[in-house]
C-alpha cells in the first residue's frame, strides 16, 4: 500500500504520478516496468517515489487493487439494480462497458491492455483470492432463490460462466465495433442458455 505521504500529495502531483504509473503498466509487462521511466514521465525525483511506494511490486499491487475495486463495485451496483439476478449481469455489464456506438469503459481498456501484455495473469487472485472467484461484495447481493442450488460454490460457478459470456462479448465487439447490436443480442441468447439450458424438454430424462 502507498504511504501516508502519497495520500498527502497535492491532487495535481498525485494525478500526474498515477497517470505515469498507469501508462507504464499498460505499455510493458510487469517484469519490465521501469521506475526510471515513471519518474521521468511524472517529473519527480527518484527518491520521492520511494517515499510513496516501497518498491515496484508495491506499486503494481496498489494499481491492480484499485482496478479490482472499480470492477467489483460496478458489478455490485449492477446486481443491486438487477435485484440480485446473476443471469442479468452479462447484458447489463456489457451495456456499461460497451456503449451503443462502440465506446469502451476506460478502466476496461486498461485491463485489456494489462491482460494482453501479461499472458497467464491470475484472474482468480485478481478477483479476490484462491477460494472463490466470486467476491464477497457480490455474493452478499445475489438472490440465490433464482439459482438451482443456493450455496456459494454453485453461485461461484454461475458467476464464472456469466463472466465468460461477458468477456466473449467484449472481445467480439473490440474485434468489430460495428457489431454492437448483434453482439448484444447474442449475449442475451447465451445468457438464456445459462439460465434455462439448451436441451429440449425431456431430453435429459431420455438420456440418463
N, C-alpha and C positions, 0 to 999 in steps of 0.2 A: 504493500500500500504506500502511496505517496506520504511524505512527511507533512507535518502541520505547516511547515514553511511554504510548501507548494500551495496549500489552500489559502494562505495569506497573501499570495501574489496578487498584484493588481490584475483585474479581469483581462485587460488588453494583453498583458505579458503572458498570462496563463493560457489564453486562447491561442496566442502566437506559438507557444511551445507545443500545445496539443495539436495544432494544425501540422506542425513539423513532424511530430511523432506519428500521426495518422498517415501522413504522406510516406514516411519511411516504411511503416508497417504494411502499406498496400503497394509498395514498389518492389521490395525484395523479400526473400524468405526470412523466417525468424532467425535462422543461423547467420544470415548475412547483414542483419540490422547493424547500422553504424551509429554510435553515439556522436562521433565527429560530424557526420552529415547532419544529424538532428540539430546539434548546437549551432552549426554553420547556418542552417536554414532559419532557425529561431533567433539567431543573433544574440546568443547568450554565452558567457564564459563556460568552459568545460567544468570548472569547479562548481558552478551553480547547479548543474544537472544533478550532481551527487548530493546537493542539499535538498533535492526534491525526491529523488529515487535512489534506492540502494544500488541497483545495477540494471543492466538491460532486461534481465528476466523479470525484475520487479515492475518495470515499465510495461512489458508485454502483458503480464498478468493483469495489471490495472486496466489497460485498454480493452482486453478481451472481457473482463468482468463488467466493464461499462457497457460493452456491446451486448453481453448476455442479459444484463438487467433491462436494457432497452427492449429486446425481443420478448422477454418473459412478461414485462409489464404490458406491452402491446397485446400479446396473445391473451393475457388475463382480461384486459379490457374487452377484447372481442368475445371471450367466453361469457363474461358477465352480460354483455349485450345480447348474446345468444341464449341467455338463461341456462347456461351450463351444458348446452348441446355440443358435444365434442365433434359430432359429424358436421356441424355448421362451420367449423374452423377453417377448412381449406378455402372455400369460396369467399368467406368474409375476409380472411387474411390476404388472399390474392387481390381482392379489390382495394385493400390498403396498399399493399406492396407495389402493385402494378395498376396505374390509373388507366382510364379509358383510352388515353392517347399514348400509351406505352411508357408513361412516367414511372420511374423506378425509385422506390424509397431510398434515400441517400445512405442510410445505415446498411440496408440490404446490399447496395452496390459495394460498400466497403467490405462487407462479409464475403461476398462472392470473390472479390479480388484476393482476400486473405486465403480463402479455401483453395483458389486456383494456384496460388504461389506455394502453399504448404500442403502438398498431397499427403493424404492419410491423417489429416488433423483429427484429433479425438473428439468427435461431436458429443459422445457420452459425457465426458468431463466438462465440455463447454456448457452443456445444458444443466449441469448441476451435480454430477458425481457418477460413481460407478454403479450404485444400486438401482437408480431409476433414471430413465431418460426424461420422464415426466416430472417437472419441478414441483415442489411443494405448493408454490403460489398458484399453480394451475389446478392441481389436484383438489385444492380447497374449494374451488368454484365449479367443479364438474358435477352435473346432475347425473349421478350413477344410475338412477332409475331408467335412464334411456339406454343403458348397456345391458347386454345379455347376462353378464356377471358384474356384481357390484364391488369387487375388490380392486385394490390399486394396481396389482400386477396386470389384470385384464385391461384396465384403463390405460396403463402404460403401453401395452401392445397396440391398442387402438390409436393412441397418440402417435406412436411410431408410424403407423400406416397413414394417418391423416397428414403428418409432416411430409411423408414421401409423395403423396398426391400434390401437396402444395409445392414442394421442391421441383417436381417434374413440370408442373405448370409454369413456374418461374423460368426454368431453363428453356422450355419451348418458346416462351414469349421473348426471351432475350435473343434467341436464335432468329426469330422472325416477329418483330414488334407489331407488324401489320395484322397479326392473327389474334389480337387480344380477345375479341368477341368469341371466336371459335374456341380458343383455349379455355375461356370462362365456362362455356357450355360443356366442354369435355371434362372440366374439373367437377362440375355438378354430376355428370354421369358417373365418373369414377368414385365420387363420394357416395352416390346412391348404391354402388356396388358394395362398398364397405358397410353401409347402413343395412341394406336388405339382402345382400348376397347376390350371386349371379346365376344360381341354379334354378331351374324350373321347379314349380311346386311338385312335390312328390319325388323328385329325383333322388334326394338324399336317402329316403326310405328304400327306394328300389335298388340302391347300390351299396347297401351296408349289410 
